[in-house]
Amino acid sequence: MAVKPRDTSYRQLALFTACFVILTCLAILTFGTVREVSVRRDALKNSEVDLANLAQSLVQHAEDSFELADSVVVGLVHRLEAGGTDPAAIASLQSEINLRKAVLGRVRGLFVYDHTGRWLATTEPVNLNGLNNSDREYFQRHQNSPDTGLLIGNPVKSRSGGQWIIPASRRFNNPDGSFAGVVLATIDSSYFADFYRQFDLGPTGVVTLLKRNGFVLARSVDNGSAVGQDTSETALIKEMHSRPPASVHYFKSQFDGTWRLGFYRLSERFPIFVLATEAKDEVLSAWRRDAIFRLAVGLGLVALIAGTGFYLVRQLLERQRMGAALSAKEADFRLLAEKSSDVVMRIDLDERIRYVSPACLRVLGWSAEQLLGTPALAGINPEDLPLVRETVELMKRGEIEETRFTYRTRHRQAREVWLETALRATHNTDNGKVSGVVAISRDVTEQKNLEGKLAMLAVQDGLTGLANRRHFDNRLQQEWRRAERNEKAISLLMIDVDNFKKYNDQHGHQAGDACLKAIAELIATEARRPSDLAARYGGEEFGLLLPNTDEVGCASVAARLQDALKYAAIPHVKNLPTRLVTLSVGGATAWPTAETVDNCATLVTAADRALYVAKNAGRDRFVMSGQVVAWRGIEGA
């Protein structure tokens, strides 16, 4: 029997429908699988980034801790090598150590041993008679090695306190260079463990501080049982020499047997590193829970498509109606663009505007009719134009699909506005080539102005308007290096308001603030050159940085400042004998060179000491540092 054309058409349509349903279901399952892989990867990546940031911060904290310990040790080594270990010198040293004990901070204790390991001095309240540490590993290392650098030893249990400690020690020598003994500073392992527990890493997060040889120095979880354990046989330690200084590390923990996602960061200054980890299962738990839900939804969607696929015939017969609906949606989209507060533009390949929404009148001051057909890049600030032009060219060549950037452009009212623009390439439906660009721009001028104000507040003292302490420290380092390169002098005045507490007590804090502002204006007046910097150093103390200024210039500036204050004649009845506000000023000058070992802190110390001398000598005076603070002698007042 002959097949009717209508029957053949129905069979073809049924075959087409079956193929369509199968391909659609496969596409959904493939897309879901790819998406889940991507989301899983993103979950791991986000955790890696968080752990990397944490490891970086904690390595910096550990470096600062050992640097603090080393600075104390270095000072004691210098004193011992200069003064010797006779009973009088040791008694003086013990007195100094006792004074330092209250300000050691994170450093637990200080110890001094002679060449036989006998205890000479310590911060610990113990009887030194009969105590000997010659059996300790760090002592034997110093005894057998001429290296005078800092040694961070393996953790040991303290003989004075019984707790786990991390030793940081240096060798000190006799005048002939022979071994004279060891200076030791200790940090409690529990200090680091307690500090790490302040960070919320979830129920399975662990932070571990290790030596590069694999010994555990501290651990945020089970620190008492973990510290001192040797992990040198793990893959991380074995492969450390071939690994980068910071990287992701997936491993099975030898402490709890769980697979962990970790990030380690090596210290650049000490043979230590920090390993921050989370259980891999915990990191992926949220993804796994959501993935099950999405899988159920996907399977339900596939079932729905399979069940409704046979009704596609009716939908195909209604193509005309769907076309009309699509046209209506396009009209709705255009209506949204017309009502949007952002500027929507369609730009052709010739970089001319083919469509722009009415919001351009509010944002740019030009109507849509005035902008149509004009160059899209006209009016952009010349400094920003190269970046914008390069980005547009990349999109026209199809190298990028979408991007976002911020730039300045001209407003009709002869002012500039900041725009944040999102660009997306459009494609020809016939050949898929780029046909133009859609740009959506919003005015972010207020946001940019606020960012500028915040940047100013970050370097400025809120009360006086002078530079704050942080900005002063940064500029001091910069000017010190510049003076070193140019072999020029650099001077510093440290200024303190005399008896300011009495002024506050008598007149109140508001009057005190007004007084500080008035003095700040006088100091700022003396910062006459662009490189000069007036800063509020703290409380009623100010600093005036004078690059390219020698001792004579420094003294001249101080004299002008004191003359200006006398002319201002600010009353202060409790500041005898003048009954006026007066200043004590300390000055110092340095001539940095590349061969010196001192730094800008030396200059601050010298000026501060001169200020101290001025205050002790009766206040209301200027004293130039008499100490050799640089590499040319300075005779003080």
C-alpha positions in Angstrom: 0.0 0.0 0.0 1.4 3.4 -0.8 2.4 5.6 2.0 0.4 8.8 2.2 2.4 12.0 2.1 0.8 13.1 5.4 1.7 9.8 7.1 5.3 10.2 5.9 5.4 13.7 7.1 4.2 12.6 10.6 6.9 9.8 10.7 9.6 12.3 9.8 8.2 14.7 12.4 8.2 11.9 15.0 11.8 11.0 14.1 12.8 14.6 14.3 11.1 15.0 17.7 12.8 11.9 19.1 16.2 13.0 17.9 15.6 16.5 19.3 14.6 15.1 22.7 17.6 12.8 22.9 20.1 15.6 21.9 18.5 18.0 24.4 18.7 15.6 27.2 22.4 14.8 26.4 23.1 18.5 26.2 21.5 19.1 29.6 23.4 16.2 31.2 26.7 17.4 29.6 26.2 21.0 30.6 25.3 19.9 34.2 28.4 17.7 34.4 30.7 20.5 33.0 29.1 23.0 35.4 29.5 20.8 38.4 33.2 20.2 37.5 33.6 24.0 37.2 31.8 24.8 40.5 33.8 22.1 42.3 37.0 23.6 40.9 35.9 27.1 41.9 35.1 25.9 45.5 38.6 24.5 45.7 40.1 27.6 44.1 38.3 29.9 46.5 39.6 27.9 49.5 43.1 27.9 48.0 43.0 31.7 47.8 41.7 32.1 51.4 44.4 29.8 52.7 47.1 31.6 50.6 46.1 34.9 52.1 46.1 33.4 55.6 49.5 31.7 55.1 51.0 35.0 53.9 49.8 36.9 56.9 50.9 34.2 59.4 54.4 33.9 57.8 54.7 37.7 58.2 53.6 37.3 61.9 56.2 34.5 62.5 58.9 36.5 60.8 58.1 39.6 63.0 58.2 37.4 66.1 61.6 35.9 65.3 62.9 39.3 64.2 61.9 40.7 67.6 63.6 37.9 69.4 66.7 38.3 67.2 66.9 42.0 67.8 67.0 41.3 71.6 69.6 38.6 71.1 71.8 40.8 68.9 71.9 43.5 71.5 73.0 41.1 74.2 75.7 39.6 72.0 77.1 43.0 71.2 77.2 43.8 74.9 78.8 40.5 75.9 81.5 40.8 73.2 82.2 44.3 74.2 82.1 44.0 78.0 83.1 40.4 78.5 81.8 37.8 81.0 83.5 38.8 84.2 81.2 38.8 87.3 80.7 42.6 87.2 79.7 42.5 83.6 77.4 39.6 84.1 75.8 41.3 87.1 75.2 44.4 85.0 73.8 42.3 82.2 71.5 40.5 84.6 70.1 43.9 85.8 69.5 44.9 82.2 67.7 41.6 81.4 65.5 42.0 84.5 64.5 45.5 83.3 63.7 44.1 79.8 61.6 41.3 81.1 58.5 43.3 81.4 58.6 44.5 77.8 59.7 41.3 76.0 56.2 40.7 74.7 56.0 37.5 72.7 59.5 36.5 73.7 59.2 34.2 76.7 62.7 34.3 78.1 66.3 35.3 77.7 69.3 33.1 78.6 73.1 33.6 78.5 75.5 30.5 78.7 79.2 30.5 78.8 81.5 28.3 76.6 80.8 25.3 78.9 77.0 25.7 78.9 76.9 27.1 82.4 74.0 29.5 83.0 75.3 33.1 83.4 72.1 35.1 83.3 68.3 34.7 82.6 64.9 36.3 82.9 63.6 33.2 84.7 63.4 33.1 88.5 65.7 30.2 89.0 68.9 29.5 90.9 71.7 29.5 88.3 74.1 27.3 90.3 74.6 23.9 88.7 72.5 24.6 85.7 74.1 23.6 82.4 72.8 23.5 78.8 75.8 22.1 76.9 73.7 19.1 75.9 71.2 21.1 74.0 71.4 20.8 70.2 71.5 24.5 69.5 74.4 24.9 72.0 76.5 22.2 70.3 75.7 23.7 66.9 77.1 27.1 68.0 80.1 25.5 69.8 81.1 23.6 66.6 80.3 26.3 64.0 81.9 29.7 63.6 78.6 31.1 62.2 77.4 34.0 64.3 74.0 34.2 62.6 70.6 33.5 64.2 69.8 29.8 64.7 66.2 28.7 65.1 66.4 25.3 66.7 64.1 22.4 67.0 61.4 22.8 69.7 62.4 21.6 73.2 60.8 21.4 76.6 62.0 24.2 78.8 64.0 23.2 81.8 62.8 26.3 83.7 59.1 26.1 82.9 58.5 22.6 81.5 56.5 24.0 78.4 57.5 23.5 74.7 59.6 26.4 73.5 61.2 27.4 70.2 64.8 28.5 70.7 66.3 31.4 68.8 70.0 31.8 69.5 73.3 33.3 68.5 76.9 32.6 69.4 79.1 35.3 70.9 82.9 35.2 70.7 86.0 36.1 72.7 88.1 39.0 71.4 90.3 36.4 69.6 87.3 35.0 67.8 87.0 31.8 69.9 83.7 30.5 71.2 82.6 32.4 74.3 79.0 31.2 74.8 75.5 31.4 73.6 72.7 34.0 73.9 69.2 32.4 73.7 65.7 33.9 73.3 62.7 31.5 73.6 59.1 31.8 72.3 56.5 29.5 73.6 55.1 27.2 71.0 51.7 27.8 72.6 51.9 31.5 71.8 51.7 30.7 68.0 49.1 28.0 68.6 46.9 30.4 70.6 47.3 33.1 67.9 46.4 30.7 65.1 43.2 29.6 66.9 41.9 33.2 66.6 41.3 32.6 62.9 38.0 30.9 61.9 39.0 28.1 59.5 35.9 26.0 60.2 35.7 22.8 62.2 38.6 21.1 60.3 40.9 24.0 59.6 44.5 23.7 60.9 47.5 26.0 60.8 50.9 24.6 61.4 54.3 26.4 61.8 57.2 24.2 60.7 60.9 24.3 60.2 62.1 23.6 56.7 63.7 20.3 58.0 60.2 19.1 58.9 60.0 19.6 62.7 56.7 21.0 63.9 57.1 24.3 65.9 53.4 24.9 66.6 50.0 23.7 65.5 46.6 25.3 66.1 45.0 21.9 66.9 46.5 19.4 69.4 49.6 21.5 69.8 50.8 19.7 72.9 51.1 16.4 71.0 52.0 17.7 67.6 54.9 20.1 68.5 58.3 18.5 68.1 57.1 15.8 65.7 59.3 15.1 62.7 57.5 15.3 59.3 60.7 15.1 57.2 59.5 11.9 55.5 56.4 13.6 54.0 56.3 14.4 50.3 56.1 18.2 51.0 59.4 18.2 53.0 61.2 15.8 50.6 60.3 17.8 47.6 60.7 21.2 49.2 63.9 22.0 47.3 62.2 21.7 44.0 58.9 23.4 45.0 58.2 27.2 44.7 58.3 29.3 47.8 54.5 29.3 48.0 52.0 26.9 46.5 49.0 24.7 47.0 49.6 21.2 48.5 47.1 18.3 48.6 48.1 15.6 51.0 46.9 13.0 53.6 47.6 14.3 57.1 49.8 12.1 59.3 48.1 13.6 62.3 44.4 12.7 61.7 44.6 10.7 58.4 42.3 13.0 56.5 42.9 14.3 52.9 43.6 17.9 53.2 43.8 21.0 50.9 46.7 23.1 52.1 48.7 26.2 51.1 52.2 26.7 52.4 54.3 29.8 52.4 58.1 29.8 53.0 59.7 32.6 55.0 62.2 34.6 53.0 64.1 35.5 56.2 64.1 32.4 58.3 64.1 28.6 57.7 60.5 28.3 58.6 57.2 28.1 56.8 53.4 28.1 57.5 51.0 25.4 56.3 47.3 26.4 56.4 44.9 23.5 55.6 41.3 22.5 55.5 39.8 19.0 55.2 39.0 18.5 51.5 35.7 16.9 52.3 34.7 20.0 54.4 35.7 22.3 51.6 33.5 20.4 49.1 30.6 19.7 51.5 28.6 22.7 50.4 29.3 21.9 46.7 28.3 18.3 47.3 25.1 19.2 48.9 24.2 21.6 46.2 25.3 19.3 43.5 22.9 16.6 44.7 20.1 19.1 44.5 21.1 20.3 41.1 21.4 16.8 39.9 17.9 16.0 41.0 16.6 19.1 39.3 18.5 18.2 36.1 17.2 14.7 36.1 13.7 16.1 36.7 14.2 18.5 33.8 15.3 15.7 31.5 12.3 13.7 32.5 10.1 16.7 31.8 11.6 17.3 28.4 11.2 13.6 27.5 7.6 13.6 28.6 6.7 16.8 26.8 8.8 16.2 23.7 6.0 14.6 21.8 4.0 17.8 22.1 6.7 19.7 20.2 4.7 19.2 17.0 2.0 21.5 18.2 4.6 24.1 19.2 6.2 23.9 15.7 2.7 24.5 14.2 2.5 27.7 16.3 5.8 29.1 15.0 4.0 32.2 13.7 2.6 32.9 17.1 6.0 32.4 18.8 7.6 34.8 16.2 5.0 37.4 17.2 5.8 36.7 20.9 9.5 37.1 20.2 8.9 40.5 18.6 7.0 41.5 21.6 9.9 40.5 23.9 12.3 42.5 21.7 10.0 45.5 22.1 10.0 45.0 25.9 13.8 44.9 25.9 13.9 48.2 24.1 11.5 49.6 26.5 13.7 48.5 29.4 16.7 50.2 27.8 14.7 53.4 27.3 13.8 53.4 31.0 17.2 52.4 32.3 19.2 54.9 34.4 22.3 53.6 32.7 23.4 54.7 29.3 23.0 51.8 26.7 24.8 52.2 23.4 25.1 50.1 20.3 28.4 50.8 18.5 29.2 49.6 15.0 32.6 48.5 13.7 33.3 52.0 12.4 33.1 53.1 16.1 30.1 55.3 15.5 27.0 55.3 17.8 24.0 53.6 16.1 21.7 53.6 19.2 21.9 55.3 22.6 19.3 55.3 25.4 17.7 58.6 26.7 19.8 58.3 29.9 22.7 59.9 28.0 21.1 63.3 28.6 21.3 62.9 32.4 24.8 61.3 32.4 26.5 63.2 29.6 24.4 66.3 29.0 23.8 65.3 25.3 20.5 64.1 23.9 20.2 60.8 22.0 19.6 62.7 18.8 22.8 64.7 19.2 24.9 61.6 19.8 23.6 59.3 17.1 26.2 58.9 14.3 29.0 60.5 16.3 32.3 58.8 17.1 31.8 56.8 20.3 35.3 57.6 21.6 35.0 61.4 21.2 35.4 63.3 24.5 37.3 60.6 26.4 40.2 61.9 28.5 43.5 61.7 26.5 45.1 59.8 29.4 42.4 57.1 29.3 41.9 57.0 25.5 44.7 54.5 24.7 43.3 51.9 27.1 39.7 52.3 25.8 40.8 52.2 22.1 43.0 49.1 22.7 40.1 47.3 24.4 37.7 48.2 21.6 40.2 47.0 19.0 40.6 43.6 20.8 36.8 43.2 20.8 36.5 44.0 17.1 39.1 41.4 16.4 37.2 38.9 18.5 40.0 38.3 21.0 37.8 39.2 24.0 34.0 38.9 24.3 33.3 41.2 27.2 35.1 43.5 29.6 34.6 46.3 32.1 36.7 49.4 32.8 36.5 52.9 34.2 37.5 56.1 32.5 36.9 59.9 32.3 34.9 61.6 29.6 33.7 65.1 28.8 30.3 66.3 29.9 28.4 68.9 27.9 28.8 71.4 30.7 32.6 71.5 30.2 33.4 69.2 33.1 34.6 65.6 33.3 32.6 62.6 34.7 33.8 59.2 35.6 32.0 56.3 33.8 32.1 52.6 34.5 31.4 50.8 31.2 30.6 47.2 30.5 31.3 46.2 26.9 30.0 43.0 25.1 30.6 42.1 21.5 27.7 41.4 19.2 27.9 38.9 16.4 26.4 38.6 12.9 23.8 35.7 13.0 24.8 34.6 9.5 28.6 34.2 9.8 29.2 34.6 13.6 31.7 37.5 13.0 31.8 40.5 15.3 29.3 43.1 14.2 29.7 45.7 16.9 29.7 46.4 20.6 27.0 47.0 23.2 28.1 49.4 25.9 26.3 49.9 29.2 27.7 52.9 31.2 27.0 54.3 34.6 28.1 57.5 36.3 30.6 56.7 39.1 31.9 60.2 39.6 30.8 60.4 43.3 32.4 57.1 44.0 35.7 58.2 42.5 35.6 61.4 44.5 35.0 59.4 47.7 37.9 57.1 46.9 40.1 60.2 46.5 39.0 61.6 49.9 39.6 58.2 51.6 43.1 58.1 50.1 43.8 61.5 51.6 42.5 60.5 55.0 44.8 57.4 55.0 47.9 59.7 55.0 46.7 62.7 57.0 46.2 63.4 60.7 42.6 64.1 61.4 43.1 66.9 63.9 46.0 68.9 62.5 45.8 68.2 58.8 49.5 67.3 58.9 50.9 64.0 57.6 50.2 61.1 60.0 52.8 58.8 61.6 52.4 56.1 58.8 52.9 58.6 56.0 55.9 60.1 57.9 57.6 56.7 58.3 57.1 56.0 54.6 58.5 59.3 53.4 61.4 59.1 55.8 62.5 55.8 54.3 62.1 57.3 50.8 64.0 60.4 51.5 66.7 58.4 53.3 67.2 56.3 50.2 67.3 59.4 48.0 69.8 61.1 50.2 71.9 57.9 50.1 71.8 57.8 46.3 72.6 61.5 45.9 75.1 61.6 48.8 73.2 64.6 50.3 72.4 65.5 53.9 69.0 64.8 55.5 67.8 66.5 58.7 65.0 65.9 61.2 63.5 68.1 63.9 61.5 66.4 66.7 59.2 68.9 68.3 57.3 68.6 71.6 54.9 71.1 73.2 56.1 71.9 76.7 53.9 71.0 79.7 51.0 70.3 77.3 49.2 68.1 79.9 49.0 71.1 82.2 47.5 73.1 79.3 44.9 70.4 78.8 44.1 70.2 82.5 43.6 73.9 82.8 41.8 74.7 79.5 40.2 71.4 78.5 40.7 69.1 75.5 38.9 71.3 73.0 41.3 74.2 73.8 44.2 71.7 73.7 43.1 70.6 70.2 42.9 74.3 69.1 46.4 74.8 70.5 47.8 71.8 68.6 46.2 73.1 65.4 47.8 76.5 65.8 51.2 74.9 66.4 50.7 72.6 63.4 50.1 75.6 61.2 53.4 77.2 62.3 55.3 73.9 61.7 53.6 73.4 58.3 54.7 77.0 57.3 58.4 75.9 57.7 57.9 73.0 55.3 58.6 75.3 52.4 59.9 72.9 49.8 58.0 70.1 48.1 60.3 67.5 49.7 59.9 68.9 53.2 57.3 67.1 55.4 55.5 68.2 58.5 53.9 65.4 60.5 52.1 64.8 63.8 54.3 62.1 65.3 52.0 61.3 68.2 50.1 63.2 70.9 51.7 66.6 71.3 54.9 65.6 69.4 55.6 66.6 65.9 58.3 65.9 63.3 59.7 68.1 60.5 61.6 66.2 57.8 64.1 68.3 55.9 65.8 66.5 53.0 68.9 68.0 51.4 69.5 70.1 54.6 72.7 70.2 56.6 73.2 71.0 60.3 73.2 74.8 59.7 70.0 74.7 57.7 68.4 72.5 60.3 69.2 74.9 63.1 68.0 77.8 61.0 64.6 76.2 60.5 64.3 75.5 64.3 65.2 79.1 65.0 62.5 80.4 62.6 59.9 78.1 64.2 60.7 79.2 67.7 60.5 82.9 66.6 57.2 82.3 65.0 55.8 80.7 68.2 57.1 83.6 70.3 55.3 86.0 67.9 52.1 84.0 68.2 52.3 84.4 72.0 49.8 81.6 72.9 49.1 82.0 76.6 50.0 79.1 79.0 50.1 80.4 82.6 51.3 77.0 84.0 54.4 77.0 81.7 56.9 78.9 83.7 58.7 81.2 83.5 57.3 82.5 80.1 53.6 81.8 80.8 53.4 81.1 77.0 53.2 78.0 75.0 56.8 76.9 74.2 58.5 74.1 72.3 61.4 71.8 73.0 63.1 70.9 69.8 65.7 68.2 69.0 67.5 68.1 65.7 69.7 65.6 64.0 71.5 65.5 60.6 72.8 62.4 58.7 74.8 61.9 55.6 73.8 58.4 54.4 76.1 56.4 52.1 75.8 53.0 50.5 78.5 51.6 52.7 76.8 52.3 56.0 74.8 49.7 58.0 72.5 52.2 59.8 69.1 53.2 58.6 66.6 56.0 58.9 65.7 54.8 62.4 69.1 56.1 63.5 68.2 59.6 62.5 64.9 59.4 64.5 66.7 58.1 67.5 69.3 60.9 67.4 66.7 63.6 67.1 64.6 62.1 69.9 67.6 62.0 72.2 68.3 65.6 71.4 64.7 66.4 72.2 65.1 64.6 75.5 68.2 66.7 76.3 66.3 69.9 75.5 63.5 69.0 77.8 65.8 68.0 80.6 67.8 71.2 80.2 64.7 73.3 81.0 62.5 73.1 77.9 61.8 76.1 75.5 65.1 75.4 73.6 66.6 73.7 70.6 69.4 71.1 70.9 71.2 69.7 68.0 72.3 66.1 68.4 75.9 65.8 69.7 76.1 62.1 68.9 77.6 60.8 65.8 74.3 59.8 64.0 75.7 59.7 60.5 78.9 59.4 58.8 80.1 63.0 59.3 80.4 64.2 62.9 77.9 66.7 64.2 78.8 69.0 67.1 75.7 69.5 69.2 74.6 72.6 71.2 
